[in-house]
């Protein structure tokens, strides 16, 4: 769901006319939403979902910022372009946003699926990814074999990866175990390359499946794999101001 705004505000955002002039255009029957003429004030539209036309011509907001949540599948790289021509996460959204340049906010590695944000707003990217903001990220790790209490406690206290980097204490709990695998929910706030996988390697366990389920309080929910949606204005405000 995208941002909800009044129709006259959206017309002004598109640079067509001032809000007051936009109200006149509406009264004159010169504005349509999704093909239907609108003549009453107070109508609200969803940016990115509703199609607005003035005098029969589609309009788009200028310099609009896009904030997107994608449920990234395995087998896609978290870049806008890949030197090896592998599928990118941008490929999954560009057919719907062909004229918009967007970029991933941080990364999920090639073999990891789940919640990935994309935007064209550099300030948003900075707030979500910079280490000083301690934005929590939660994953479900599928681990080969069993987990020991000692291993879980090591994750919670921090482990050494990349030779001498000690991770900050993580939140970790076992969700389930069956068919020779253990399912662990783990929350970290750092973003080292392949960090979660390396943390489990450091305690002698191998991750065979990894899904990111939330960033802060923004959750993947039931968004289907490979699909995307616009963040709500509440989610954007939360991520920008946490």
C-alpha positions in Angstrom: 0.0 0.0 0.0 1.4 3.4 -1.0 0.9 6.8 0.5 -2.7 8.0 0.6 -3.1 11.7 -0.3 -6.0 14.0 -1.4 -6.5 14.2 -5.1 -5.8 18.0 -5.3 -2.5 17.5 -3.4 -1.4 14.8 -5.8 -2.2 17.0 -8.8 0.0 19.7 -7.2 2.8 17.1 -6.5 2.8 16.4 -10.2 3.4 20.0 -11.1 0.2 20.4 -13.0 -1.4 23.1 -11.0 -1.5 24.6 -7.5 -3.9 22.9 -5.0 -6.5 25.7 -5.4 -6.3 25.4 -9.2 -6.4 21.6 -8.9 -9.7 22.0 -7.0 -11.1 24.0 -9.9 -9.9 21.4 -12.4 -11.8 18.8 -10.4 -15.0 20.9 -10.2 -14.8 21.4 -14.0 -14.8 17.6 -14.5 -11.3 17.6 -16.1 -9.8 15.0 -13.7 -10.3 11.3 -13.7 -9.1 8.5 -11.4 -8.7 5.0 -12.8 -10.8 6.1 -15.8 -13.7 7.5 -13.8 -14.4 11.3 -13.8 -14.1 12.9 -10.4 -16.0 16.2 -9.7 -16.2 16.2 -5.9 -13.5 17.5 -3.5 -12.0 15.3 -0.8 -11.3 12.2 -2.9 -8.2 10.4 -1.8 -5.9 8.3 -4.0 -3.0 5.9 -3.4 0.2 7.0 -5.0 1.6 4.3 -7.2 -1.6 2.4 -7.4 -4.3 4.8 -8.6 -4.0 6.3 -12.1 -4.8 10.0 -12.4 -5.5 11.9 -15.6 -6.1 15.6 -16.3 -7.8 16.4 -19.6 -7.3 12.8 -20.6 -3.5 12.8 -20.1 -1.9 10.6 -17.3 0.1 12.5 -14.7 2.9 11.4 -12.4 4.4 13.1 -9.4 7.8 14.8 -9.9 10.8 13.6 -8.0 8.6 11.1 -6.2 10.4 8.9 -3.7 9.6 5.2 -3.8 9.8 2.9 -0.8 9.3 -0.8 -1.7 9.3 -4.1 0.2 10.3 -7.1 -1.8 10.2 -10.8 -0.7 13.5 -11.7 -2.4 13.8 -15.3 -3.7 17.0 -17.3 -3.7 19.0 -16.8 -6.9 18.8 -13.0 -7.2 21.7 -10.6 -6.4 21.0 -7.5 -4.4 22.2 -4.9 -6.9 20.7 -2.8 -9.6 23.1 -4.3 -12.2 25.3 -7.4 -12.2 28.5 -7.8 -14.1 27.9 -11.5 -14.6 24.3 -10.9 -15.9 22.7 -12.8 -13.0 19.1 -11.9 -12.2 18.9 -8.9 -9.9 16.3 -7.8 -7.3 15.5 -4.8 -9.5 14.4 -7.1 -12.3 11.6 -8.2 -10.1 10.1 -4.7 -9.8 11.2 -2.9 -13.0 8.4 -4.3 -15.2 6.0 -2.4 -13.0 8.3 0.6 -12.4 10.1 0.8 -15.7 10.8 4.5 -15.6 12.0 4.7 -12.0 15.6 4.2 -10.9 15.5 2.3 -7.6 18.3 0.6 -5.6 18.4 -2.0 -2.9 18.7 -0.8 0.7 21.5 -2.9 2.0 21.9 -6.5 0.7 20.7 -10.1 1.1 23.2 -12.6 -0.3 22.4 -14.7 -3.4 21.3 -17.7 -1.3 19.2 -15.7 1.2 15.5 -14.9 0.7 13.1 -12.6 2.5 12.5 -9.0 3.3 14.5 -6.5 1.2 13.8 -2.8 0.9 14.3 -0.8 -2.3 14.2 3.0 -2.8 15.4 6.0 -4.7 15.8 8.0 -1.5 19.4 8.2 -0.4 18.5 9.6 3.1 16.2 6.6 3.7 19.0 4.2 2.7 21.4 5.9 5.1 19.0 5.7 8.0 18.2 2.1 7.5 21.7 0.8 6.9 24.2 3.0 8.9 25.5 1.0 11.9 25.0 3.9 14.3 21.2 3.6 14.1 21.3 0.0 15.3 18.3 -1.1 13.1 17.4 -4.6 14.2 17.0 -7.3 11.5 15.4 -10.6 12.2 16.0 -13.9 10.3 14.8 -17.5 10.4 17.8 -19.8 9.9 17.5 -23.4 8.9 20.4 -25.1 10.5 21.7 -28.6 9.7 21.6 -30.9 12.7 20.9 -29.8 16.3 21.8 -26.8 18.3 23.4 -26.9 21.8 22.6 -24.6 24.7 26.3 -23.6 24.6 26.0 -22.6 21.0 22.9 -20.6 21.5 24.5 -18.7 24.4 27.5 -17.9 22.3 25.2 -16.3 19.7 23.6 -14.3 22.4 26.9 -13.1 23.8 28.6 -12.4 20.4 31.0 -14.5 18.4 34.2 -13.8 16.4 33.8 -13.7 12.6 36.1 -12.4 9.8 39.2 -13.2 12.0 38.8 -10.6 14.7 35.4 -8.9 14.5 33.2 -9.8 17.5 29.5 -9.5 16.7 27.2 -7.7 19.1 25.0 -9.8 21.4 22.1 -11.3 19.3 18.6 -12.3 20.3 18.3 -16.0 19.5 15.7 -18.7 20.1 15.0 -22.2 18.8 11.6 -22.3 17.0 11.5 -25.9 16.0 13.5 -29.0 15.1 12.6 -31.8 12.7 13.9 -33.9 9.8 17.5 -33.3 10.9 17.2 -29.5 11.0 16.8 -26.9 13.6 15.0 -23.6 13.0 16.4 -20.6 14.8 15.1 -17.1 15.0 17.9 -14.7 15.3 18.0 -10.9 15.5 21.0 -8.7 14.9 21.6 -5.0 14.2 24.9 -5.2 12.3 25.2 -5.8 8.6 28.4 -7.6 7.8 28.6 -9.6 4.6 27.0 -13.0 5.2 27.0 -12.3 8.9 24.3 -14.7 10.1 25.8 -17.6 8.2 29.3 -16.8 9.6 27.9 -16.5 13.2 26.6 -20.1 13.0 29.8 -21.3 11.3 31.7 -19.8 14.3 29.8 -22.1 16.6 30.2 -25.2 14.4 26.8 -25.1 12.7 25.9 -24.9 9.0 23.0 -22.7 7.7 21.2 -24.4 4.8 18.4 -21.9 4.5 18.0 -18.3 5.6 15.1 -15.9 5.4 14.9 -12.3 6.7 11.5 -11.7 8.2 11.6 -8.2 9.6 13.6 -4.9 9.8 12.7 -3.2 13.1 8.9 -3.6 13.4 8.4 -3.7 9.6 7.5 -7.3 8.9 7.5 -9.4 5.7 4.1 -10.8 6.7 2.3 -12.8 4.0 3.9 -11.1 1.0 4.4 -13.9 -1.5 7.9 -14.9 -2.6 9.1 -12.8 -5.5 6.4 -10.2 -5.1 6.6 -6.6 -3.8 4.5 -3.8 -2.4 4.9 -0.1 -1.5 5.7 0.6 2.2 3.0 2.4 4.0 3.6 6.0 5.1 3.7 4.7 8.7 6.4 2.2 7.9 8.4 4.8 6.1 8.1 7.3 9.0 9.1 4.6 11.4 12.2 3.5 9.4 13.3 7.2 8.9 12.9 8.2 12.6 13.8 5.1 14.6 
